[in-house]
């Protein structure tokens, strides 16, 4: 998975981290809230992609590692990211809040 480039993209004013695997895409949508705070909004992986759960976890790990290098803190609204962080304690210190969007609106 490391050989597949992690790309930052903007589409219609929305920001994404993306992996392109053949004709499939895995993404995490994010929003820069302030100089040191990122909101992770959602994630997605094409369901018919072989091993899509492993691809999703690899994407989350690479994105969190990249964010860590920038010293940003994270608020996550994405259940997949929250579940990943709960299983991978080394990322917990980056997360200042993890919520569902319904709790915020």
Secondary structure, DSSP 8 states (H G I E B T S, - for coil): -TTS--EEEEETTEEEEEEEETTEEEEEEEEEEETTEEEEEEEEE-TTSTTHHHHHHHHHHHHHHHHHHTT-EEEE--HHHHHHHHH-GGGGGGEEEE--HHHH-
